[in-house]
């Protein structure tokens, strides 16, 4: 049987990804609704989509199979009509997390996103991807708040868009799916997701905003053990043997670490403006292929936010 899904880590080769190419729903973002949908301002739909298509071309040129939600659900008229009013559908990572054995539907905090995860559920069912669990109120959690360290640790941040109940549901599901560790990472006020300040590049290489992750102790849970061990995030990275590439506050605000590994230890995709990070990666043997993002980033997201990995090897 051909393997069509399964994500064991955050740094392997990306073989298959679920994305949503934006369309008329971008016009729903107006001066009156920008806060509802977390955009910086209303966008030029044509330019936003042009930036997005340039990003799509990079993924396809790297050999990643791109599956579009609207194509999968083309015969579902209710889904198509719904998505035409939901500009945050393009941020597919925030709506679901795929583990090794199936998907976990996230529980978005904002009204502008709540319910969008059901479109991902419909797509997963058509693709034959098992749905392991769903984050439901009073639990909230978005996929940008979730990552992995190595192939044994699921990481989730307790941030402005997450509640403890949401993290507990993911923790229990991750353990049932085979993960050995679960790292709960409290973030300072004003941080939306951990992927805005920490990005795994390779098994022992990462980009990290060190100041943001030096405030609160984390809780490290081990499957089968009742009590958590407290550890500072950067100390845990050191325990795991990571080389850390620090990022600046300005780079964090500009989304420069919002990138996606497409080929293990070799290639990734990110913003054209992330030139300093590109040079840092090149010095370690990496190729960062970029795309223009000036208009696309007005939605406050990038390649990482806009991709839900389905198959990583």
N, C-alpha and C positions, 0 to 999 in steps of 0.2 A: 504493500500500500504506500502511495506517495504521501509524505508528510506535508500537510498544508498549513499547519499552525504550530505554535510553541515558541515561547520566548524564555530561554534559560538565563539570559544575562543582558546587560545594557551595552555590551561592547562587541558583540559578534557581528558577522556579516548579515546585513539586512536583505533577506531574500524576497519578502512579501510584506506589503504595508497597506493599510486601509486609510483612505483619505477622502475628503469631500471638496471638490472644486466649487468655489463660491459662485453665485450668480445673482439673480434679482434680489435676494434677501439682503444684499449689502445696502440697497436703497432704503431699507427699514431704519438704518442708522442715520438719525438726524440730530440737529442740535438739541432737540428735546429728549432724545432717547439715548444719547451717548453713554450716560451713566448706567442705564439699564443693561447695555450690552458691552460695557467696559472698553469702548473705543476712545482714542484720543480726540477724534473729530470725525465728522462724516467724511467718507472717502470717495475718490474718483473710481467708480466701479471698473471702468475699462483699464485703468492703470493698476489697480489692485489685482485684477485677474491676470494682467500681463506679468506682474511680478510673480504671481502664483504659478503661472504656466512655465516661467523660466525655472522655477524651483522644481516643478514636475519633470522638466527635461533633464535636470541634473540627476534626479533619482533614476530615471529610465536609462540614462547614459551609463550609470554605474551598475546596471544589470538588475536593479530592484523591480520586481513586479508590482505595479501600482494598481490597486483595486479601488474604484471610486464608488462611494456609497450610493450616489444617484443612479449609477449604472446597475448596481446590484438590485436596487429597489425600483427599477424603472416601471415595472408593472403594478406597483403599489401606489395608486393615485392619492391615497390619504397621506402617505409618507412624502411624496413629491410636493403636494400642496403645503404640507406642514413645513418642510425644509425651506420653501420659498419665502417664509416669514421669519427664519431663524438664522441670523448672521453669525452666531457662534458655532454653528454646526461644523464649520471648517476646522475648528480646533478639536480634532477627533481624539487626540491623546487624553484630553481632559474628561472624555466621556466613558472611557473603558481602558482597562489594563489587561493585557493578555499575559498569562503565566505559561508554564510548561504544559499544563493539562487543560487549559481553557481560559475563558474570559471572566473578568469581574466588572460588572457595570458600576460606574462611579455614581456618586450622589452630588450633583452640582449645588453650590450654595446660592448663586444668583438666579433670580426669576428668569433672566434672559437666557439661562442655560437649562433650567429645570425641565425635564421631559425629553431633552435632546438625546439622552442616553438610550431611550426606547428605540430610536432610529438605528442606533448601533446594534441593539438587541435583535431587531428585525434582520439586519444585514448578517449578523453572526449566525442566526438560524438558517438563513439561505446558504451560507458558506459551510455549514456543518461544524461550526466551532461551538463546543459546549459552553454554556453559561454557568459558571461555578457559584456565583453569588451576586447580590446587588446591594449597594450601600443605600440604605433607606433611612429617612428621618426617624429619630433625631440625629442619625449619623449623616455627616456630610464629608465628602472627600472628592478631589478632582485628580485626574491622572498626572497633571504636572507636579503634584505633590508626592508622586511615587517614583522610585527608581530602584535599581539593584546594585549591590556591591558584590563583585564576584558572581558565582553561580549558586550561592547558598544563602544570601542575605537580601531580603526585601526591605527597602527603606521607605518610610512615609513620614511626611512632615505635618506637625500640628501647627497650622498656620492660619491666616485670616479666613481661609475658605474651608477649614476642616474642623471637625469636632472629635473628641476622644472616641465616641461610639463608632464613627466612620473608620477610624484606624483599627479599632478592635475587630470589626467585621473583616477587614482586609487581613489582619494578623491571623485570625483563626482560619481563614480561607487559604492563606499562603502556607500555613503549617500543614493543613490537610492536603495541599497540592505537592508537598514535599520539601518546602524550604526549611532550612535548619534554624536560621536566625531571622528576627524581625527587629529592625532598629527604628524606634520612635524618636523623631527629631523635632523638638519644640523650636519654633523660629520667633524672632522678635516681631513686635507689632509692625505692620506695614509690609510684611512679606507675604506674597500670595501663594507661591509654590517653591519647593526646593529646587526645581529645575531652573529657577532664575539665579541661583547662587552656587549650584554644584552640578557638574556634568561629567559623567564617566566617559573617558575616551578609550581606555584599554583596561586590561585586567588589573594593572597597578599604575594607571595614569589618569589624572583628572584635572579639570578646571575648577577652581573654587574661589569664592569670595570669603576669605578667612574671617574677617571681622563679624560677619553675620552669623557665622557658625561657631563663635567663641563665647556666646552669651549664656546659654542654658545647657546643663547636662542632658544627655540623651539616655533613653532606656533601651537596653539591649536584651531582648527576650530570646531564649533558646527553647526550641520545641521539646515538650515533655518536662520542662522545669517550671515551677510555679513562680519564682521570683526573678525580677529583672536585675541586670547589672547596670550600674550607672557609669557612663563614660562620656567624655567630651568628644565631639564629632571628629575633630582634627586628630585627636589621640587615637581614635579607632582607625582612621585612615593610616596613621603611622604603624599601628599594630598589623595592618594588612599589607604593609610594605609599599604604600602608594608614593609616587612622585607627584607633587602638587604644583600645578601652574597657577599662581595667584592671578586673579583678575581685579581690576580697579572698580571703584564705585561707578565711574563714568561708563565703563564697559558693561557693567551689570545693567545700568539704566538703559543703555542702548541695545540690549539684547544680544550682545556679541557672543555669549556662550550658548545661545539657543541654536545648537547644531545637532546633527544626526550622524552617527557612525554608519557607513554603508559597507565598508570592507574592513574586516578586522585588522587592526594595527597599521592600516595603510591610508584609507580614504574616508572623508566625511564631507558633509554639505552644510553650509552656513551663509551668513550675511556677507555681502560684498564689502561692507564697511568694517568687518572684523579683521582688518589687516594685521594688527599686532599679534592677535591670537593665531592667525594663519602663519605668521613668521615663527612663532614659538613652536607650533606643531611641525612646520617644515624642518626646523632644526632637530626634530626627533624622528625624522623620516616619514612624516605624514604629508598628504596632499589634501588641502581644504579647497574644494570646489565651491564657488560662491555664486550668488544670484543677487540682482538688485532688489532692494527691500524698502526703499524710502516710503512708498505708499502702503505697502503690505504691513509694515510695522505700526501703522496708525491703528491697527487692531490689537496692538500690544502683544503680538505673538510672532513666532517664526517657524522654522522648519521642524523643530522639536515639538512645538505645540500642535502643529498641523499634521502629525503623523501618528497613527496607532499601529505599532509593529505587530504583524501577525506571525511571521516566521523569521527567526534569527538562528543562524548556525555557526 
